[in-house]
Amino acid sequence: MDNEKELKILMLEDSDDDRGLIEYILRKDKLSFVARCVNTRDEFNEAIRGFSPDVVLSDHGLPGFNSAEALEICIKQQATIPFILVTGTVSDEYAISCLRNGADDYILKSNLSRLPTAIRGAVRKRKVEKLKREARHALRRRNEELVKVNQELDNFVYSVSHNLRGPLASVMGLLNVAKDIDKNPELTGIHDMMESSVLKLDDTLREIIDYSRNARNEIDYAEVNWKALVENALRKLEYLRADHYLNKFIDLNIEVPFFSDAGRLAVILNNLLSNAIAYRENSREPIIAIEISTTEKNAVIVVKDNGIGIKSDILPEVYKMFYRGTEKSQGSGLGLYIVKQILQRLNGTIAITSAEGRGTTVMIAVPNVRQQSFD
């Protein structure tokens, strides 16, 4: 083993002649080593701890001690030490049993010429295994650190976003008071711009909170009330100025009870409807169609609009975080990214078809999780 350290070899052997022959074979093959030979259980135990061998060569039958017991001791105390059975007479069944129990190889004393190669191979194998274990341990430790950092960051983002919404609500209330006190047309325009900015910031904070909740909270499976879900989503659109002349078409085909996370489905629906209004075509009355159907297998949600549509070359990009595809985009660029993240948690799918200038259709499929799955 050129350019390698001197090996410490522990031999469990009660024959001086056999020990001498083994050492001769190893030196003849230019193996650099220092050997220690023992022949009792106590000596073997002490040598494993004190000598710290790089490899163990064990005869089988010694008075009051055998190779199977030596292998067991070796594994318990130093599981990474290569163990090679070197013996004159054992059955194939016994040798195979030793290999299954952790021995690296077995060599018959009638064929000691193979021993140097076996030692090199066993030492190399255990070295590689040790490196793999260390790499796995380092990777596991790094993953644990990353999980901790991500959790701390998520907690920070959630806390900051949640705490900012209170002051924003106060600002919105003060704006409404100011608008009632002073009806000056010039100030009204300024108030409207301020209100629009506050609402935009509040939307961004809401989306950040939605993203954080999806990442941190367990899935809450329950039967979904689709009628209430849609009504609540539409009610949240009332503050948008386009809502008062929005043509809505709703088709609910709920054939069977559907079980999933209603809170996450509400976030999905809110984002899709907000997008449909945000990207409306101002030259025509906006139309939104909501179609929901359920089966034993899944629920399919389809949201259609007649808005400005999405260019085909940017369709693959719309799920990216903070991506905004047009100059008309006024949002944070988180909406469809959050939708995609939620669907991954729910094992759902999303498909978007769109024609520029004609509108967009979003189809979502979510598995129906049976009640018995979580009762």
PyMOL commands that set and color helices and strands:
alter all, ss='L'
color gray80, all
select helices_A, chain A and resi 16-28+41-50+67-77+92-100+109-181+185-216+226-235+243-245+262-278+312-317+335-346+371-373
alter helices_A, ss='H'
color red, helices_A
select strands_A, chain A and resi 7-12+33-38+55-58+61-62+65-66+83-87+105-108+222-223+247-254+259-260+287-294+298-305+349-355+359-367
alter strands_A, ss='S'
color yellow, strands_A
deselect
rebuild
show_as cartoon
